[in-house]
Amino acid sequence: MDFNASTWWWVLAGIAVAAELASGTFYLLMLALGLAGGALAAHAGLGFAMQLVAAAVIGGGAVAAWRVRRKQHPPALPAATNRDVNLDIGSHVTVTQWNSDRTARVPYRGATWTVRYAGADEPQPGEYVIRAVEGNFLIIERHTH
């Protein structure tokens, strides 16, 4: 079976997509776009040198554009502290008594939860804000008005 140039470009693009799915490296997907550009150049009847140029310009441009986008948009917070993932973040709880290990039991959403104080100072009874959820613990800080 004799493959033409565009088939090889599509095979390479498929390999890059499969490698991206296995590794999670989004840059491989951008390179796969460049390889698809080489395939389209081959379908258009361009010579091998122009196919390489098309693949390099499209793939390199996509990588550069993705890098610029990532610099402009900071990465998302970890799920434990991200309010978009966990709606408990930012909610208020009231602590009436602290244990010596900087934990307390508080009523929250119809159940009793164990909270841990994240501040550096000594925790005092009062109102606190949930800053993270770690397993079954609510991580709280002082509520500042």
C-alpha positions in Angstrom: 0.0 0.0 0.0 1.5 3.3 -1.1 0.7 6.4 1.1 0.8 9.9 -0.4 2.3 12.8 1.6 -1.0 14.0 3.0 -1.7 10.6 4.5 1.6 10.7 6.4 0.8 14.2 7.7 -2.6 13.0 8.9 -1.0 9.9 10.6 1.5 12.1 12.4 -1.3 14.5 13.5 -3.2 11.5 14.8 -0.1 10.3 16.7 0.3 13.8 18.2 -3.3 13.8 19.3 -3.0 10.3 20.9 0.2 11.4 22.7 -1.6 14.5 24.0 -4.5 12.4 25.3 -2.0 10.1 27.1 0.1 12.9 28.5 -2.3 15.8 29.0 0.2 18.2 27.4 -2.0 20.7 25.5 1.0 21.9 23.5 1.0 18.6 21.6 -2.5 19.4 20.4 -1.2 22.7 19.0 1.6 20.8 17.2 -1.1 18.4 15.8 -2.8 21.5 14.3 0.5 22.3 12.6 0.7 18.7 11.3 -2.9 19.0 10.0 -1.8 22.2 8.3 1.0 20.2 6.5 -1.7 17.7 5.4 -3.9 20.5 4.0 -0.8 21.9 2.2 -0.2 18.5 0.7 -3.9 18.2 -0.4 -3.4 21.6 -2.1 -0.6 20.2 -4.1 2.2 22.2 -2.6 5.7 20.8 -2.5 7.3 19.2 0.5 9.2 22.3 1.5 6.0 24.3 1.6 4.2 21.6 3.5 7.0 21.8 6.1 6.7 25.6 6.2 2.9 25.4 6.6 3.2 22.8 9.4 5.9 24.9 11.2 4.0 28.2 10.9 0.7 26.8 12.0 2.0 24.6 14.7 4.5 27.2 16.0 1.9 29.9 15.8 -0.6 27.9 17.7 2.0 27.1 20.4 3.0 30.8 20.7 -0.7 31.9 20.8 -1.5 29.3 23.6 1.6 30.4 25.6 0.5 34.1 25.3 -3.1 33.1 26.4 -1.7 31.2 29.4 0.4 34.2 30.5 -2.7 36.5 30.3 -5.0 34.2 32.2 -3.6 32.9 35.6 -4.2 29.2 36.4 -7.3 28.3 38.4 -7.0 27.8 42.1 -6.7 24.3 43.5 -10.1 22.6 43.9 -9.9 22.7 47.7 -9.8 26.5 47.7 -11.7 27.3 44.5 -15.2 28.8 45.0 -16.1 27.8 41.4 -15.6 24.2 42.4 -16.7 24.2 46.0 -19.5 26.6 46.9 -18.7 26.3 50.7 -15.7 28.6 50.2 -16.5 32.0 51.5 -19.4 30.8 53.7 -19.5 31.9 57.4 -19.4 29.7 60.5 -19.5 30.6 64.2 -17.1 28.9 66.6 -18.2 29.0 70.2 -15.2 26.9 71.7 -11.8 25.9 70.4 -10.0 22.6 71.2 -6.3 22.7 72.2 -5.3 21.3 68.7 -6.8 24.4 66.9 -9.9 22.4 65.8 -13.5 22.9 66.8 -16.9 21.4 66.0 -19.4 23.8 64.4 -22.9 23.4 62.9 -22.9 24.1 59.2 -25.5 23.1 56.5 -27.5 20.9 58.9 -24.6 18.9 60.2 -21.8 19.2 62.6 -18.4 19.8 61.0 -14.8 19.8 62.3 -13.0 23.0 61.5 -9.3 23.8 61.6 -8.0 27.3 62.1 -5.6 28.4 59.3 -4.4 31.6 61.0 -1.0 32.0 62.7 -2.4 33.6 65.9 -4.4 31.9 68.7 -8.0 31.2 67.6 -10.8 32.8 69.6 -14.5 32.2 69.6 -16.4 34.2 67.0 -17.3 34.3 63.3 -15.0 32.8 60.7 -14.9 32.3 56.9 -14.4 29.0 55.2 -11.2 29.2 53.0 -10.8 25.6 52.0 -12.2 22.1 52.3 -9.7 19.3 53.0 -11.5 16.0 53.3 -14.0 16.2 56.1 -12.4 19.4 57.5 -13.4 23.0 56.9 -10.3 25.2 56.9 -11.3 28.6 58.3 -9.9 32.1 58.9 -11.1 35.0 60.9 -13.9 37.0 59.3 -12.8 40.6 58.7 -15.6 43.0 58.2 
